[in-house]
Amino acid sequence: MLPPVDPTKYRHTETVAVAASPEAVYALVSDITRMGEWSPVCTGGSWTDDARTTFVGTNDTGTMQWETHCRVEVADPGREFTFVMAGFTGDRDLARWSYTITPTADGCEISEHWSILPEYPGFIGPLIGDRPVEDYLDETMGRTREGMAETLARMRAVAEA
């Protein structure tokens, strides 16, 4: 039997400077319906409640398509937008995504944070067959880092346009 996977090693933060106000950048990151404009994996989202505390995100890697249910944890205009990806049915806390915004003299810095949560290894294991979960997560980490850099670059281009 393999040792349990330590989820704390699967987290990453990317940061970019943006020549736009924190409020303008927050409007972009918190509009989940537009996420497909900048993310290389997420193709969009739709709110599932009027209070905008839950949404369904759609994703596509080119070889696989899926939907995830998400719950907003922090919605602080101009400062932070954080949500938990709660799996296909919304009943398992699997990953946390967060955007934090820090004012600067020329606009702001936006940081995108990603971390898997303790339930993720047990969730993904049955979906990847005989492959070791840690190998899968190591590959996911690399793709996620690249995707986060791409997402922030695209957001910056829209914010500065």
C-alpha positions in Angstrom: 0.0 0.0 0.0 1.3 3.4 -0.9 1.7 6.1 1.8 -1.0 8.8 1.9 -0.5 11.8 -0.4 0.4 15.1 1.4 -2.0 17.6 -0.2 0.0 20.6 1.2 2.7 20.2 -1.4 0.2 20.9 -4.1 -0.3 24.6 -4.0 0.9 27.5 -6.1 0.7 31.3 -6.4 1.3 33.5 -9.4 1.3 37.3 -9.3 1.3 40.0 -12.0 1.2 43.7 -11.9 -1.8 45.3 -13.7 -2.2 48.9 -14.7 -5.8 49.0 -13.6 -7.7 49.8 -10.4 -8.2 47.0 -7.9 -12.0 47.5 -8.4 -11.7 46.9 -12.2 -9.6 43.8 -11.7 -11.9 42.4 -9.0 -14.8 42.9 -11.5 -13.0 40.6 -13.9 -11.9 37.9 -11.5 -15.3 37.7 -9.8 -17.3 37.4 -13.1 -17.2 33.7 -13.4 -19.3 33.9 -16.6 -16.2 35.4 -18.3 -13.5 33.0 -16.9 -13.4 31.2 -20.3 -11.9 34.4 -21.8 -8.7 34.0 -20.0 -8.4 30.5 -18.6 -6.9 27.7 -20.7 -9.0 25.1 -19.0 -12.2 26.8 -17.6 -14.5 27.6 -20.5 -17.0 29.5 -18.4 -19.4 29.4 -15.5 -23.0 30.1 -14.4 -24.3 31.2 -11.1 -26.6 28.8 -9.4 -28.1 31.2 -6.9 -29.2 34.8 -6.9 -26.8 35.7 -4.0 -23.9 34.6 -6.2 -22.5 32.2 -3.6 -22.5 29.1 -5.7 -21.8 28.4 -9.4 -21.1 25.7 -11.9 -17.8 25.9 -13.8 -17.3 24.2 -17.2 -13.9 22.9 -18.1 -12.2 21.5 -21.2 -8.6 20.2 -21.6 -9.1 19.1 -25.2 -9.3 15.4 -24.2 -11.8 15.7 -21.4 -14.7 18.0 -20.6 -16.4 18.3 -17.2 -18.4 20.5 -14.8 -17.6 21.4 -11.2 -19.8 22.9 -8.5 -18.2 25.7 -6.6 -18.9 27.7 -3.5 -17.7 31.3 -3.0 -15.9 31.7 0.4 -14.8 35.3 0.0 -16.2 38.1 -2.1 -14.5 41.3 -1.0 -14.7 43.8 -3.9 -11.3 45.3 -4.8 -9.5 42.8 -2.5 -10.3 39.1 -2.8 -12.4 36.5 -4.6 -12.0 33.0 -3.3 -14.0 29.8 -4.0 -13.8 26.1 -3.3 -14.2 23.6 -6.1 -16.5 21.0 -4.6 -16.5 18.3 -7.3 -19.0 17.1 -9.8 -21.9 17.2 -7.4 -20.8 19.9 -4.9 -20.4 17.6 -2.0 -16.6 17.4 -1.6 -14.2 20.2 -1.0 -11.4 19.4 -3.5 -9.5 22.6 -4.4 -9.4 26.2 -3.4 -8.9 29.0 -5.9 -8.3 32.5 -4.8 -7.5 35.9 -6.3 -6.1 38.6 -4.1 -5.6 42.1 -5.2 -3.1 44.5 -3.7 -3.1 48.2 -4.7 0.1 49.7 -6.1 1.1 53.2 -7.2 0.4 52.2 -10.8 -2.7 50.1 -10.3 -2.5 46.8 -8.5 -1.0 43.4 -8.3 -3.2 40.4 -8.7 -2.3 37.0 -7.2 -3.9 33.8 -8.2 -3.6 31.0 -5.5 -4.4 27.3 -6.0 -4.3 24.5 -3.5 -5.7 21.1 -3.4 -7.6 20.1 -0.2 -7.3 16.9 1.8 -10.3 15.2 0.0 -8.7 15.6 -3.4 -6.4 12.6 -3.5 -9.2 10.2 -2.4 -11.5 11.7 -5.0 -9.1 11.5 -8.0 -7.6 8.1 -7.2 -10.6 6.1 -8.6 -10.8 8.3 -11.7 -7.2 7.7 -12.8 -7.1 3.9 -12.6 -3.8 2.2 -11.7 -1.7 5.4 -11.9 -0.2 6.6 -8.7 -2.1 9.6 -7.3 1.1 11.4 -6.5 2.4 11.1 -10.1 -0.9 12.4 -11.4 -0.8 15.4 -9.0 2.9 16.2 -9.9 1.8 16.5 -13.6 -1.3 18.5 -12.6 0.9 20.9 -10.6 3.0 21.6 -13.7 0.0 22.2 -15.9 -1.7 24.3 -13.3 1.3 26.6 -12.9 1.4 27.2 -16.6 -2.3 27.7 -16.8 -2.3 30.2 -13.9 0.5 32.3 -15.6 -1.6 32.2 -18.9 -4.8 33.2 -17.1 -3.2 36.2 -15.3 -1.5 37.4 -18.5 -4.9 37.3 -20.3 -6.6 39.0 -17.4 -4.0 41.7 -17.4 -4.4 42.3 -21.2 -8.2 42.7 -20.7 -7.9 45.0 -17.7 -5.3 47.2 -19.4 -7.2 47.4 -22.7 
